Amino acid sequence: MVVANISDFRKDIKSYFDRVSKNFETLIINRGKDSGIVVMSLEEYNSLMATTYELSSRANEKRLDSAIDKLKNGNKFSRDLIEE
């Protein structure tokens, strides 16, 4: 996580954006007492939204927990791709 104040961010916006996108860093722009902005890459945001969706209902959460348990216990399977 990188923290910058608004003045430093404004001076070097390109390098901050490059750092966020290339290194998957999260940037916090401090705007004063208890106020700030979070900047993250689109890939990180999409991952966060997918995780939020997967955990949005108890049924989804149970399916995910079940799949994790199966993998931990060595209950794996594979399937061949269908060729056309």
Backbone hydrogen bonds, N-H to C=O, Kabsch-Sander energy under -0.5 kcal/mol:
donor,donor_aa,acceptor,acceptor_aa,energy
2,V,26,T,-3.0
4,A,28,I,-2.6
6,I,30,N,-1.0
9,F,5,N,-2.4
10,R,6,I,-2.4
11,K,7,S,-1.9
12,D,8,D,-1.6
13,I,10,R,-0.7
16,Y,12,D,-1.8
17,F,13,I,-2.5
18,D,14,K,-2.8
19,R,15,S,-2.3
20,V,16,Y,-2.1
21,S,17,F,-2.6
22,K,18,D,-2.8
23,N,19,R,-1.8
24,F,20,V,-0.7
25,E,19,R,-0.7
25,E,20,V,-0.5
27,L,39,V,-3.0
28,I,2,V,-3.3
29,I,27,L,-0.6
29,I,37,I,-3.1
30,N,4,A,-2.9
30,N,28,I,-0.8
31,R,35,S,-2.6
35,S,32,G,-1.8
37,I,29,I,-1.8
39,V,27,L,-2.9
45,Y,41,S,-2.3
46,N,42,L,-2.9
47,S,43,E,-2.0
48,L,44,E,-2.2
49,M,45,Y,-2.5
50,A,46,N,-2.3
51,T,47,S,-2.3
52,T,48,L,-2.3
53,Y,49,M,-2.3
54,E,50,A,-2.6
55,L,51,T,-1.8
56,S,53,Y,-1.8
61,E,57,S,-2.3
62,K,58,R,-2.5
63,R,59,A,-2.2
64,L,60,N,-2.4
65,D,61,E,-2.5
66,S,62,K,-2.5
67,A,63,R,-2.3
68,I,64,L,-2.3
69,D,65,D,-2.5
70,K,66,S,-2.3
71,L,67,A,-2.1
72,K,68,I,-2.4
73,N,69,D,-1.9
74,G,71,L,-1.2
75,N,70,K,-2.7
76,K,74,G,-1.8
